[in-house]
C-alpha cells in the first residue's frame, strides 16, 4: 500500500455529531472526500437537509439523522440507523459541543450542567455505544474534538466550564484508548485553537490582542484547515496512533 493509499476511506462509514455546520460540517466533507460514507447528525432539520444535499450532489453516500445526543436512546438510534443504511460504523467523530462565556460567579447550575451534558456526558454515551459496536465487529476508530481550552485558560473571556469539559475530553480519550487498544479500537482527540466558527467570534476587535497577536502565526484558522487532520486520525495513515491529542493551533500553546 502506497503512502497516499493509507488515507483512503472508501467503503468505511463515518458518523459525525454536530455536523450540520461549523467544524463538524468541515469534518464530514473531508471524510466524504476521502471516500467514507457519511452520517450527518444534528438537531436542525433544514441544516441537515442542506448538508446532505450538498454532499450527495458531490457524489458521496450520505445519510442524516436528527437526534439529541444527550439522550441515550437517541444515540442508540443513530447507531441503528447508520448500521441499517451502511451495514456498519467504522469511524465516530464526537464533535458536538457548547460553551458558556461568563464570569464563574455568574454561571448558573443549569448553564454548567448544559456544558457538561453536551461536551462530556453525550460524548461518553456515544463513545460507549459506538465503542461497543466497534469492539463487536473487531475494530473501529473514534476521534473526539477537544480544544486548546483543555490545555490553557482562554482570555479575556471566562469559560471555566468549557475549559474543564475539554480537559475531561482529553483525559477520557486517553482512558478509552488504553482500554480499547487491545480490542482494535483507536481513540484520539483533536484540539483546535482559534477557528472561525459561530462559537468563536474571531473577528471581534476586543479579542484580537489575546487570540490573534498571541498566536505565533498571527491569524486564526478556517474549519477546512482541520479536515486533513481528521482524515489522518481516522485513516490507516494513523494505525499506530492512539491516545493522542493532536493540537492544531497555529502555535498558540507553545508559549
C-alpha positions, 0 to 999 in steps of 0.5 A: 500500500502506497503512502497516499493509499493509507488515507483512503476511506472508501467503503468505511462509514463515518458518523459525525455529531454536530455536523450540520455546520461549523467544524463538524460540517468541515469534518464530514466533507473531508471524510466524504472526500476521502471516500467514507460514507457519511452520517450527518447528525444534528438537531436542525432539520433544514441544516441537515437537509442542506448538508446532505444535499450538498454532499450527495450532489458531490457524489458521496453516500450520505445519510442524516439523522436528527437526534439529541445526543444527550439522550441515550436512546437517541444515540442508540438510534443513530447507531441503528440507523447508520448500521441499517443504511451502511451495514456498519460504523467504522469511524465516530467523530464526537464533535458536538459541543457548547460553551458558556462565556461568563464570569464563574460567579455568574454561571448558573447550575443549569448553564454548567450542567448544559456544558457538561451534558453536551461536551462530556456526558453525550460524548461518553454515551456515544463513545460507549455505544459506538465503542461497543459496536466497534469492539463487536465487529473487531475494530473501529476508530473514534476521534473526539474534538477537544480544544486548546481550552483543555490545555490553557485558560482562554482570555479575556473571556471566562469559560471555566466550564468549557475549559474543564469539559475539554480537559475531561475530553482529553483525559477520557480519550486517553482512558478509552484508548488504553482500554480499547487498544487491545480490542482494535479500537483507536481513540484520539482527540483533536484540539483546535485553537482559534477557528472561525466558527459561530462559537468563536467570534474571531473577528471581534476587535476586543479579542484580537490582542489575546487570540490573534497577536498571541498566536505565533502565526498571527491569524486564526484558522478556517474549519477546512484547515482541520479536515486533513487532520481528521482524515489522518486520525481516522485513516490507516495513515494513523494505525499506530496512533492512539491516545493522542491529542493532536493540537492544531493551533497555529502555535498558540500553546507553545508559549 
